[in-house]
Amino acid sequence: MWWKKRSLFVIGLSLLIAVLIWSQMGMYIAHLLFGVNLHVNVFKFCISLFKEHSFYYFLVTIILNVLIAYTILITLIKIIEQCMLLKRFKKVIFAQQNLGLTSALNRKYERQHQDIIVIDHKESLAFTFGFRRPRIVLSSGLIEILDRDELEAVVEHETFHQKNDDSLKIFILQLISQSIWFIPLTKWSYQNYKIISELLADEYAIQRMGSELGLSSALFKLIKNYFKGNSTPVLVHFSDESVNYRLQQLVEPKKAIPVRLKTTSMVISIYVLLLLMGMILVTIT
């Protein structure tokens, strides 16, 4: 329950920042393109602090316009890039699909939507991908090295990611962290949600299995064999960079895992957010 609340806080924080920044940018663009009268806008307020037609007025205008253009451009590029990668990735996955093993595993785990795909691959792979209808992908290499309980634990782990729409959530947080890079809290939220989502998936698998033995055994076997592709869409891996936290949680479940934020990042984020909120309050009054 604690990790669930933490995950909601992390997502909520990032979305709140994104809504604040993107809405202000949208209002400012509407003002520039359509002459919409703005009563509350941070960017317009920044420009109004300088004498019109002065050097600093033009400088600040250029900086703000470039910042807004960059944010919009990087957001659109990342969304288009992700859609294209996902489309190509699906083709690769289905081209390598082992129909016999896929059918057998879907029957074995009673998957009504046939959402487990087994691919012929010598590496030990286990991940969830897709936004609208997330699917679980397992490799033949993985199935060969895991016993029955270990394989079931992996499936249950990935099932949590699937039900929780973690692929979509992680992509959104990644998109926010890349477009609103000037507020480090967004990057912190993205990085920590990935860790928290893995811990939650482990908890789910343990609850379903009734023991942590299958999960821990599978994790140790896969610790050096997780997927490392560079040109792939957002995937949720069974064995990823959060593995150290997960091992600690399995060995010492009562010990708190520190999810810390660097002091510099926190100070910068708070300063920028307070500055933005202060500007909004000034424009209101």
Sequence and secondary structure as in RCSB ss.txt:
>XXXX:A:sequence
MWWKKRSLFVIGLSLLIAVLIWSQMGMYIAHLLFGVNLHVNVFKFCISLFKEHSFYYFLVTIILNVLIAYTILIT
LIKIIEQCMLLKRFKKVIFAQQNLGLTSALNRKYERQHQDIIVIDHKESLAFTFGFRRPRIVLSSGLIEILDRDE
LEAVVEHETFHQKNDDSLKIFILQLISQSIWFIPLTKWSYQNYKIISELLADEYAIQRMGSELGLSSALFKLIKN
YFKGNSTPVLVHFSDESVNYRLQQLVEPKKAIPVRLKTTSMVISIYVLLLLMGMILVTIT
>XXXX:A:secstr
 HHHHHHHHHHHHHHHHHHHHHHHHHHHHHHHHH    SS HHHHHHHTS TTSHHHHHHHHHHHHHHHHHHHHH
HHHHHHHHHHHHHHHHHHHHTB HHHHHHHHHHTT TT  EEEE  SS  EEEE SSS EEEEEHHHHHH  HHH
HHHHHHHHHHHHHTTHHHHHHHHHHHHHHTTTSTHHHHHHHHHHHHHHHHHHHHHHHHHTSSHHHHHHHHHHTT 
    SS   EEESSSTTHHHHHHHHH TTS       HHHHHHHHHHHHHHHHHHHHHH 
